[in-house]
């Protein structure tokens, strides 16, 4: 079977600038190839990367694109242009997987084969545009439910299969771990980083010795952040914490990022994006790396985090959300046995999203739609 994967216009592959979706498909492409399938990946052209090359058995085709803008209308126009170029560059395939907004509308069936749309963001009534898709892969149950609620006639085409986590994140963690509370992700307002800073700041007086807050991720608009002004706001908010808070900037390399997770004891992902997150990858990576995780109370976490068992959740909608988060932090900081028990259970839960089981489910689904004619 020839499997084609067309990714978005703003992040290169290999994922040297990060990007959750890019990391997921890069790992899966290798698994498909190892299973004996022919694989082609199409992504944005990037300095130093060949326009057409084969690496480890996977063919990479790279097409012209541009940096992300802060304006939605501009990004949509860039996306359309990129989609048309990608569709033209696509070799004949049996199944074509994409998460790109316009591609399901412009792909040639003669080249694409079966059109497999990965829905990696909470749908905002755009599913009606995907009437040509043979499969809609919802990356979480919350997304799957939203698709069938917004477009009931597409329900039979929906399959819920989560993102894959690369094997690098499952390496044995060190013992003992450092007293670090870690956040990894874009520095954007919807991520709730202010809540984390306020919660950590409120623990200043009672904070056990040695605990630090480490914030890892890009603030640049081109990388999905909210820019320099927002970074300045966060740094100002963190001033009372002093040297106990570090803004480390982005860490894009898989090995270096896995090292961040293995060093930290607690991971916090306080997202406020009720209708944005689909299946956040960073908490899964952190759980795979052995962190005890705290997340906000979004439905997208239901697929892998059980409150009090595989991690903790706090009510981000509550008037005292920062106090609730602070209480969760205090419990984990002061109770090593609890921290280690939750981390072990979380690591086990993350195992269901390792590359091998997710690749097997994806391949089985491809065969279902390809075999069905």
NUTOR-199774 format. One record per residue: y, x, z of N, C-alpha, C, O in turn; residue in three letters. Coordinates in pm, whole numbers, plus 50000, padded with zeros to 5 digits. Example, Ala and Ser with C-alpha at 12.3 -4.5 7.8 and 13.67 -1.06 7.14 Angstrom:
<pts>
494315131950780495505123050780496705132050780496685142450846Ala;497755128550708498945136750714500035129050787501145134150804Ser;
</pts>
This chain:
<pts>
498815008550000500005000050000501255008950000501325018850073Unk;502235005249916503495012549916504495004950002504844993549971Unk;504945011350110505875005350205507245011850186507385023950198Unk;508255003650157509625008650146510425003950266510274992550311Unk;511265012650316512135009450431513565012550390513875024050358Unk;514435002550390515845004650356516685002150481516734991050533Unk;517325012650528518125011650650519595009550617519975009050499Unk;520425008450720521825004850702522695015950647522235027150628Unk;523965012850621524865022050550525555032550635526235041150580Unk;525395032150769526255040450852525575051950924526255061150969Unk;524265051750937523555062251010522555069450918521835062850843Unk;522505082750924521575090150840520155090450897519935087651015Unk;519215093950811517825095950850517365109250790517545111650671Unk;516755117950874516415116751016517635113351103518775116451067Unk;517385107051219518485101651300519235112151380519205112051503Unk;519905121051310520625131951377521895127051445522475134251526Unk;522335114851415523495108951482523075097251570523905088951608Unk;521795096651604521295085651685521085073151600520895073951479Unk;521135061751666520885048951600519495044051637518495049851594Unk;519435033351717518145028451766517225024451652516055028051650Unk;517755016951556516925012051445516425023751361515265024051319Unk;517305033451336516905045051257515785052951326514845057451262Unk;515915054451458514865061651532513535054151525512485060351508Unk;513595040951538512385032851535511665034351401510465037151398Unk;512385032551291511735032851160511335046851118510365048551044Unk;512045056851165511645070551136510285073451200509425079751138Unk;510095068951323508805070751391507715062651323506595067551304Unk;508025050251287507015041651224506615046651086505455045551046Unk;507575052151011507265057250878506165067750883505255067850801Unk;506255076650983505215086750999503865080651033502835085350987Unk;503885069951114502625063251150502015056151030500795056451013Unk;502845049950947502315043450825501695053850733500615051650677Unk;502385065250719501865075750631500555081250686499625083750609Unk;500475083050818499245088050879498085078350860496915082350859Unk;498415065550845497375055350823496955054550676496105046350641Unk;497535063050591497105063750453497955056450352497565054950236Unk;499125051750395499995044050305501085052950246501465063150304Unk;501565048950130502695055750067503975049950127504105037750137Unk;504905058650166506125053950235507365060050170507415071950142Unk;508355051450145509665055750096510735050350189510735038550222Unk;511635059050232512765054950314514065056850236514285067450177Unk;514925046650237516245047650176517285046550286517255037350367Unk;518205056150286519235056450391520515062050330520565065150211Unk;521545063350412522825068150363522785083050331522055090650394Unk;523565087050231523695101050198524475108050310525435102450364Unk;524055120150344524695127150455524715142150426523795147450365Unk;525765148750471525945163050444524715171150483524195170050594Unk;524265179250389523145188150417521785182150390520785189450389Unk;521695169050368520425162550340520265160650189521215156450121Unk;519095163550137518835161949994518915147249955518615138250035Unk;519315144949831519405131149783518025124949761517865112849770Unk;517055133249732515685128349710514735139549750514715150149688Unk;513945137249853513005147449900511825140849969511905129350012Unk;510735148249980509565143450053509315152750171509155164850154Unk;509295146950291509105154650414507945148450491507965136450521Unk;506955156550524505765151750597505145139550530504665130450598Unk;505155139550397504495128850322505335116450301504915107250230Unk;506545115850361507425104250346508555107850249509245117950268Unk;508735099650146509805102150052511125096450106511165085150152Unk;512185104450099513515100250143514455099750022514635109649952Unk;515035088149999516065086449897517365083049970517385074050054Unk;518425090249939519685088150010520775084149911520975090749809Unk;521475073249943522485067949852523865068849916524005069750038Unk;524875068549831526255070249876526675059049970526345047349948Unk;527405062550074527935052750169529215058350230529745068450183Unk;529705051950337530935056050404530775054550554529815048550602Unk;531735060150628531735058750773532075044450813532765037250741Unk;531575040450928531865027150982533355025851011533995035251059Unk;533915014050983535305010851013535375002451140534354997051184Unk;536555001451199536724992551313536954978151269537064969151352Unk;537034975751136537314962351084536044956351024535424962450937Unk;535664944451069534434937951025534444935550875533434938050808Unk;535564930850820535624927650677535364940150593534684939450490Unk;535914951450635535694964050563534234968050570533644972350471Unk;533634966750690532224970350706531314961550620530324966350565Unk;531654948850608530854939950523530944944050377529944943650305Unk;532134947750333532304952250195531504965250171530834966650069Unk;531594974650265530824986950254529324984050252528564990250178Unk;528924974450333527524970550339527044964750206525944968050160Unk;527854956350144527484950450016527334961249909526364961349834Unk;528304970349902528234981049802526994989749824526304993349729Unk;526734992949949525555001049982524264993649946523324999649895Unk;524234980649972523034972749941522744972749793521584973949753Unk;523774971449711523584971349566523064985049518522184985649432Unk;523604995849574523125009249536521675011449581520865017149508Unk;521365006849700520015008549754518995000649673517905005549644Unk;519364988249638518464979949558518184986449423517064985749372Unk;519204992749365519034999349236518155011849247517455015349152Unk;518185018449362517425030849382515985028449424515165037649421Unk;515665016249461514345013049518513235014249414513305007749310Unk;512205022549439511035022749350510155010449378510295004049482Unk;509275007249287508404995549304507564997149430506935007449452Unk;507564986649513506844987049641506044974149659506264964249590Unk;505114974649753504354962549788505094954249891505034941949889Unk;505784961049982506574954250084507804962750113507714974950123Unk;508954956150125510204963150156510774957650285511054945750297Unk;510944966550382511474962950514512954966650517513324977550475Unk;513784957650566515204960950580515824953150695515384942150729Unk;516844959050752517664952050851519094950550800519984946450874Unk;519314953850673520654953750616521064939550577520264932050521Unk;522304935850606522784922050598522594915850459522064904750448Unk;523004922850353523014916850219521744919250138521504912350040Unk;520944928750177519814932850093518844921550059518404920849944Unk;518474912750153517544902050116518054893150004517264886449937Unk;519364892949984519934884949878519924891949743519874885349639Unk;519974905249743520154912549617518904920149572518874925349460Unk;517894921049656516684928249618515974921449501515874909249495Unk;515484929649409514644924749300513204923349351512644932949402Unk;512634911649337511254909749382510284918649304509274923049358Unk;510594921249179509734929749097509624943649158508564949749154Unk;510714948549215510704961749279510304960949426509534969149475Unk;510834951249496510684950749641509304946149686508864949649796Unk;508614938249604507394932049651507744921449753508654913549731Unk;507034921249864507344911749970508584916550047508704928350080Unk;509494907450074510744910850143510564908150292510344896850334Unk;510664918650370510374918350515511674921450589512104933050593Unk;512304911450646513604913050710513424915050860512854906550929Unk;513914926250910513884928551055515174923151115516274927651080Unk;515044913751205516204907751271516394914951403515754911651503Unk;517284924751402517474933351518518754930551594519154938251681Unk;519414919451561520574914651636520384899751660519694893051583Unk;520994894751765520894880451791521494872851672522644875351637Unk;520734863651610521224856951489522434848051515522504840851616Unk;523364848651423524584840551433524684831451311525684831451239Unk;523634823851290523554813751183523544819751043523764812650945Unk;523284832851032523184838850899521774837850843521544841850728Unk;520814832650922519444832050875519284823450751518344825350674Unk;520184814050730520134805750610520244814050484519794809950377Unk;520854825950496520994834750380519664841250341519554846750231Unk;518674840550428517454848050406516324839150356515164840950395Unk;516654829750271515664820550217514654827650128513564822350102Unk;514994839850080514084847249992513104855950072512174861650015Unk;513314857050203512464865950284511064860150299510884848150321Unk;510064868950287508684864850311508344865450460507464858250507Unk;509024873950533508834875050678510154878050744510954885850693Unk;510374871950860511504875150946510914880851074510334873651155Unk;511064893851091510544900451211511574899551322512584906551319Unk;511324891051419512174890351538511714901051635510524901851667Unk;512624909351682512214920551767512044916451913511644924651996Unk;512334903951946512084898752080511864883752071512214877451972Unk;511284878052176511074863552178512394856052177512494845252118Unk;513404861652242514714855152244515274853752103515824843352067Unk;515124864252023515594863851885514754854051802515294846351723Unk;513444854351821512564845151749512904830651778512954822451686Unk;513154827451904513524813851942514844809851878515024798451834Unk;515784819251875517094816251817516984813551667517664804651615Unk;516134821051597515964818951453515404804951427515934797651343Unk;514354801151499513724788151475514624776651519514544765651465Unk;515484779351616516434768951659517544767151555517964755851527Unk;518014778151498519104777451401518634773551261519374767351185Unk;517394777151228516854773951094515394770051109514504778051077Unk;515114758051158513734753751186512784755251066511594757751084Unk;513294753750947512444754450829511934768650802511044770550718Unk;512484778650873512014792350859510994796250966510504807550967Unk;510674786951055509844790151171508504796451132508054805751199Unk;507874791651025506554796850987506624811150934505594817750923Unk;507814815950902507954829550851508294839650961508404851550933Unk;508464835051083508884843651193507684850351260506694843651292Unk;507774863251282506794870651362507554878751466508534885451433Unk;507114878051590507764885651698507004898751719505884898951771Unk;507634909751678507074923151697508224932151741509224933351671Unk;508074938351855509154946151913509384959551845508634963551755Unk;510414966351890510714979751842509664989651894509014987151995Unk;509505000651823508605011251865509375022451934510505025451897Unk;508765028352035509345039652107508565052252072507335052552082Unk;509275062452032508625074951989507835081352102508175079952220Unk;506785088352064505885094452163506605104552252506185106752366Unk;507685110552203508405120852280508885115552414508995123252510Unk;509165102652423509705097052547508625094652652508945091852768Unk;507365095552614506265093152708505705105952767504665105652832Unk;506375117152747505895129752805505925128752958506785121953013Unk;504995135453026504945134553174506275138853236506795149453203Unk;506815130653325508075134053390507885144553498506785145853552Unk;508945151953531508835161953638508845155453776509255143853791Unk;508415162753872508485157954010508905169854098508305180554086Unk;509895168454185510695156154200511775155154092512095164954026Unk;512325143154077513395140753981514745143054050514825143554173Unk;515785144453969517115146354025517705132854068517325122354016Unk;518625133354163519285121154211520405117154113521595118454143Unk;519985112453998520925108753891520735094053856519615089453835Unk;521855086853851521885073353792522405075153650523505080253630Unk;521615070953553521885073953413522185061353333521535051053350Unk;523165062453245523385052353140523335059653007523935070252991Unk;522625053952911522595059252774522885047852678522215037552681Unk;523855049752593524195039552494525605041452443526325050452488Unk;526005033052350527365033552299528355030452411528075022352499Unk;529515036952406530585033852501531435022752438532455025352374Unk;530975010552459531614998652402531754988252513530964987952607Unk;532744979952501533054970252607531884960852636531664957052750Unk;531154957152532530064947652551528904953552632528004946152672Unk;528914966652657527814972952730527974972152882527044975852954Unk;529124967452931529284965353075529404977953158529064977853276Unk;529864988753099529945001453170530925000753286530765007453388Unk;531954992353270532904990753381532214985653507532534989853617Unk;531254976453491530514971153605529744982253676529714982953799Unk;529134990953598528385002053656529315011453733528985015653844Unk;530465014653676531405023553743531915017353873532005024153975Unk;532235004453869532734997753990531654996954097531934998854215Unk;530414994154056529314993354152529075006854217528925007754339Unk;529035017354138528815030754191529975034854282529765040954387Unk;531195031354240532375034654320532355027654455532785033254556Unk;531835015354457531795007754583530815013754683530865010654802Unk;529915022354635528935028654722529405042054778528655048854848Unk;530635045854747531135059054782530925062454930530455073454962Unk;531255053355017531165056155162529725057555206529385066455285Unk;528855048555155527455048455201526515055655106525295055255126Unk;527045062155004526215068454902525405079954963525965088955026Unk;524075079454944523265090654995523685103854930524215104054819Unk;523465114555001523875127754952523235131154818522055128454794Unk;524045137054732523515142654610523435133454490523145138154380Unk;523675120454507523545111254394524745112454303525895113054347Unk;524465112854170525505113954068525295103253961524185098253942Unk;526375099953894526345090453782526585098253653527565105553642Unk;525705096653558525795103853431525825093653316524895085753300Unk;526895093753238527085084253128526965091852997527775100652967Unk;525955088252919525655095252794525835085552678525265074652677Unk;526635089652579526775081352460528095083752390529035089052450Unk;528175079752263529395082052185530435071252209530105059652231Unk;531705075252204532795065552214533465063252078534245053852064Unk;533175071651980533835070851851533465057951778532315053451783Unk;534445052251709534225039851633533155041951527532335033051504Unk;533145053551463532175056351357530745055751408529805053551331Unk;530565057651539529235057251598529005044651680528065043951758Unk;529865034651662529665021851729530375020351862530235010051927Unk;531145030451903531885029552027533205022352008533545018251897Unk;533955020952116535235013852110536435023252111537555018852136Unk;536205036052084537305045152058537835052752179537385051052292Unk;538805061352150539385070352248540085062852361539995066852477Unk;540775052052328541495044452430540535038752534540825038852653Unk;539405033852488538425028252581537815039152669537615037052788Unk;537525050652610537015061752690537995065452800537595068152913Unk;539285065652768540315068752866540305058452979540455062053096Unk;540145045752945540065035153046538905037653142539055036553263Unk;537745041053086536575043553170536775055853258536405055653376Unk;537365066253204537605078353283538575075553396538425080953506Unk;539575067253370540525063553475539825055653585540085057753704Unk;538935046653546538185038653642537265047553727536985044353842Unk;536805058553669535875067453739536575077853826535895085253898Unk;537875078653822538585089153896538245089654046538065100454100Unk;538155077954114537825078554258536435084354286536165088754398Unk;535565084254187534225089554206534235104854198533375111554255Unk;535215110054127535375124554117534235131254044533785126453940Unk;533785142554099532775150654031531395144054031530475148953965Unk;531255133254104529955126354105529735117953978528645112653959Unk;530725116853893530595109653768530875119053652531885125953650Unk;529965119153555530115127953439529975119853311529015112353294Unk;530945121453222530855115953087530335127152997531075136452963Unk;529075126252961528405137452894528575137152742528215146852675Unk;529115126252687529205125252543527855121452484526915118452557Unk;527755121452350526505117252288525425127852296525705139852292Unk;524195123252308523015131952297522125125552193521465115452221Unk;522095131152074521375124751963519965130051943519085122651898Unk;519725142451975518405148351952517345142052040517555140052159Unk;516205138851980515135132152053514645140252172514445134752281Unk;514455153152153513975161652261514975162252376514605161152493Unk;516255163952342517305164752445517455151352517517655151052638Unk;517355140352443517495127152506516305124252598516485118852707Unk;515115127852554513935126052639514095134052769513645129752875Unk;514725145752758514965153952877515915146952975515755147953096Unk;516905139852921517835132253006517075121653087517295120153207Unk;516185114553021515415104053090514485109953195514325104253303Unk;513865121153163512905126953257513575133053379512945134653483Unk;514855136453365515575142353478516085131753575516125134053696Unk;516475120153522517125109853605516095101753685514945100353644Unk;516545096553799515675088153882515875073353852514925065453858Unk;517115069553820517445055353799518195054153666519045062353634Unk;517865043753592518555040853466519175027053476518515017553521Unk;520435025753435521125012853440521655009353301522285017553234Unk;521384996953261521864992053131522504978353156521834968053147Unk;523814978153187524464965853235525094957453124526204952353140Unk;524404955853013524974949352895525464935152924524834927652998Unk;526604931752862527184918352873527014910452743527524899352732Unk;526324916252645526274910552510525254899252502524124901152458Unk;525664887452546524784875752548524214872852410523034869552397Unk;525024874252308524594871052172524754883452082525214882451968Unk;524374894752135524454907052059523164914952069522604919051967Unk;522674916952191521454924752211520234916952161520144904752177Unk;519294924252101518054918152056516874923452138516154915652200Unk;516684936452138515684942952222516184957152245515774966252173Unk;517054959252343517634972552364516564983352381515624981752458Unk;516724994152308515735004852306515925014552422514955019852476Unk;517185016952462517435027052565516695024152697516095033452752Unk;516695011752749515925009452871514435012052854513785017052946Unk;513895008752737512475011452711512195026452710511205031052766Unk;513095034052645512935048652643512995054152785512215062952821Unk;513945048952864514085053653002512855050353086512395058553165Unk;512325038253068511115034353140509935042953098509135047053182Unk;509825045752968508775054652920508895068452983507895074953011Unk;510145072753005510395085753065510265086053216510445096553277Unk;509965074653278509705074353421510885070753509510825072753630Unk;511965065353451513095060653532512795046853589512115038853526Unk;513315044053708513355030453761514565023653698515685028553713Unk;514365012553629515425006553548516044994353614515374986253677Unk;517364993253596518124981353634518834976453509519524984253442Unk;518684963553478519344957953361520044945053400519804939453508Unk;520914940353312521584927453334520614916153304519484918553260Unk;521054903953328520144892453320520194885953181520434873953169Unk;519964894053078519904888752941518454885652904517524892352950Unk;518264875352822516914871252783516174882052705514944882452707Unk;516914890752637516264900852554515414910452635514544917252580Unk;515634911252766514834920052850513534913652897512694920352957Unk;513364900652870512174893552919510884899552864509844898752929Unk;510934905452745509724910252680509114922352748507934925252726Unk;509884929552830509284941452891509704943953036509144952953099Unk;510644936553090511064939453228510914927053316511604916953298Unk;510004928153411509794917553510510524921353639510254931653699Unk;511454912853679512314916053793511494918553919510654910353958Unk;511734929953981511054933454105509714940154085509114945054181Unk;509224940453959507924946453932508074958753841507804969953883Unk;508514956453717508664967653623510104972553616510414981553538Unk;510974966753694512384970353698513134960053778512534951353841Unk;514464960853775515294951153847516364945553754516804952153659Unk;516784933153783517834926753706518924922453803518664918953918Unk;520164922653754521264917553834522004906953752521974907253629Unk;522654897753820523334886753753524714891353706525664891453783Unk;524794894953580526054900053525527084888953507528264891853484Unk;526664876253517527594865053500528264861153631529264853853631Unk;527734865753742528214861553873529604867253902529994877553848Unk;530344860153986531684864754025531604878254095532524886454084Unk;530514880654167530324893254241529274901954173528424907854240Unk;529324902754040528314910153965528224924754008527134930154021Unk;529374931154029529354945354066528714947454204528074957554229Unk;528914937554293528294938354426526784936854416526044943754486Unk;526334927754330524894925754308524264938554252523204942854298Unk;524934944554153524434957154097524434968254201523494976154206Unk;525474968854282525544979054388524374977554486523804987454531Unk;524034965154520522904962754611521594967854551520764973854620Unk;521414965354420520194970054353520154985354354519114991354381Unk;521294991554325521365006154326521045011754464520275021254478Unk;521645005654567521435010554704519955009954742519425019354802Unk;519294998954705517874997454737517045008754676516175014454742Unk;517305011754550516525022154483516895036154530516035044954539Unk;518165038254559518595051454605518015055054741517695066654767Unk;517875045154827517475047754965515975046054991515505049155100Unk;515235041154891513805038554911513015045554800512805039854693Unk;512595057654826511895065454725510565059154686510185059354569Unk;509865053354782508575047154752508775035354655508015033954559Unk;509785027154680510085015954590510455021254451509985016054350Unk;511275031454450511735037154323510545042054240510475039554120Unk;509625049154304508495054754231507515043854188506925044754080Unk;507345033454271506435022554234506955014854113506195011754021Unk;508245011754114508845004454003508835012953876508585007953766Unk;509115025853891509125034853774507745035653711507635035553588Unk;506695036353792505325037253739504945024453665504325024953559Unk;505315012853722505015000153657505814998653527505304993453428Unk;507055003453528507885002753409507335011553297507355007753180Unk;506855023253334506275032353236505055026053169504855027653049Unk;504255019053248503075012253195503505001053099502894999352993Unk;504524993453136505014982453052505564987852920505364981752815Unk;506254999152925506815004952804505725009552708505955010552587Unk;504535012352760503445016952676503065007152568502545011152464Unk;503314994352589503004984252486503904985752363503614980152258Unk;504994993552379505944995452269505875009652213506775013852140Unk;504825016852245504625030052187504425028552035504095017751986Unk;504625039451963504585038851817503255033751764503245025351673Unk;502135038451817500825034851761500545019851767500185014051665Unk;500705013251883500414998751885501384990451801500984980551740Unk;502664994451798503624986851717503344989051569503404979551491Unk;503035001251528502705003951388501484995951345501444990751234Unk;500474995051433499274987351400499604972651378499074966351287Unk;500474967251462500854953151446501654951051318501464941151248Unk;502544960351288503344959251166502444959851043502604951650952Unk;501524969251038500634970750923499764958350904499524953950792Unk;499284952851015498484940651005499314929150949498804921050871Unk;500564928450987501434917850936501754919950788501814910350711Unk;501974932550749502194935350606500994930550524501164924250419Unk;499804933550571498594929750497498474914650488497984909350388Unk;498914907650592498864893050590499714887250478499264878450405Unk;500954892350464501844886350363501544891850224501684884650125Unk;501154904550214500814910250083499514904050031499414900549914Unk;498524902650121497254896750083497354882050049496534876449977Unk;498434875650107498594861450083499214858349949499414846649915Unk;499524869049871500074866849736501494862749736502074860649630Unk;
</pts>
